[in-house]
């Protein structure tokens, strides 16, 4: 279970660099976007982009790093929202 999103963020970057990857995908948040901007300013990252959601796009919904539902991006009163299309049943341990 993911408890520290900042450690996860830094580990993803470190692992991508160590494996020679040019790109890495990281779940977005304002904090991580700001950290990425600072890393870019300091020369540790060449560039970054946040992919905006598109209406009609299928997405996975995670809670505590566990897939709980699938959905679709919708427009509600000119704001983006999500309609859940499938609830994922919890696995019993």
KEFI-926764 format. One line per 10 residues: number of its first residue (from 1); their letters; for each residue x, y, z negated of C-alpha. Coordinates in nm, 3 decimals. Example, Ala and Ser with C-alpha at 12.3 -4.5 7.8 and 13.67 -1.06 7.14 Angstrom:
2
1> as> 1.230/-0.450/-0.780; 1.367/-0.106/-0.714
***
This chain:
93
1> xxxxxxxxxx> 0.000/0.000/0.000; 0.127/0.345/0.092; 0.158/0.569/-0.212; 0.405/0.830/-0.091; 0.326/0.979/0.251; 0.643/1.194/0.245; 0.869/0.891/0.194; 0.678/0.714/0.472; 0.727/1.017/0.698; 1.103/1.035/0.635
11> xxxxxxxxxx> 1.141/0.656/0.669; 0.964/0.658/1.007; 1.203/0.928/1.132; 1.510/0.751/0.992; 1.404/0.415/1.139; 1.336/0.569/1.480; 1.677/0.737/1.484; 1.851/0.419/1.365; 1.683/0.216/1.639; 1.770/0.469/1.908
21> xxxxxxxxxx> 1.413/0.575/1.981; 1.352/0.919/2.130; 0.993/0.935/2.005; 0.819/0.855/1.679; 0.449/0.870/1.594; 0.350/0.987/1.249; 0.000/1.030/1.103; -0.064/1.405/1.106; -0.111/1.637/0.812; -0.043/2.006/0.763
31> xxxxxxxxxx> 0.238/1.929/0.519; 0.414/1.689/0.757; 0.372/1.934/1.044; 0.538/2.207/0.837; 0.820/1.971/0.732; 0.872/1.879/1.098; 0.887/2.247/1.195; 1.159/2.303/0.932; 1.356/1.997/1.049; 1.337/2.133/1.404
41> xxxxxxxxxx> 1.458/2.478/1.292; 1.753/2.312/1.115; 1.844/2.113/1.427; 1.749/1.766/1.300; 1.460/1.727/1.547; 1.468/1.829/1.912; 1.095/1.899/1.944; 0.753/1.789/1.824; 0.391/1.811/1.928; 0.066/1.747/1.753
51> xxxxxxxxxx> -0.177/1.569/1.979; -0.519/1.728/1.939; -0.820/1.500/1.920; -1.041/1.492/2.227; -1.418/1.457/2.222; -1.509/1.097/2.303; -1.170/0.963/2.195; -1.177/0.633/2.005; -0.996/0.650/1.669; -0.912/0.420/1.379
61> xxxxxxxxxx> -0.998/0.541/1.029; -0.759/0.448/0.746; -0.796/0.486/0.370; -0.487/0.413/0.159; -0.312/0.277/0.469; -0.590/0.020/0.527; -0.809/0.019/0.835; -1.166/0.071/0.711; -1.354/0.178/1.023; -1.340/0.269/1.388
71> xxxxxxxxxx> -1.504/0.577/1.526; -1.536/0.832/1.801; -1.450/1.201/1.800; -1.763/1.415/1.843; -1.842/1.785/1.863; -2.088/1.911/1.600; -2.180/2.279/1.606; -1.854/2.354/1.792; -1.642/2.171/1.530; -1.474/1.832/1.569
81> xxxxxxxxxx> -1.619/1.545/1.369; -1.614/1.165/1.367; -1.898/0.921/1.420; -1.819/0.580/1.274; -1.895/0.307/1.525; -1.769/0.005/1.330; -1.707/-0.066/0.962; -1.422/-0.311/0.900; -1.503/-0.568/0.632; -1.253/-0.589/0.349
91> xxx> -1.044/-0.902/0.338; -1.069/-1.093/0.012; -0.736/-1.191/-0.138
***
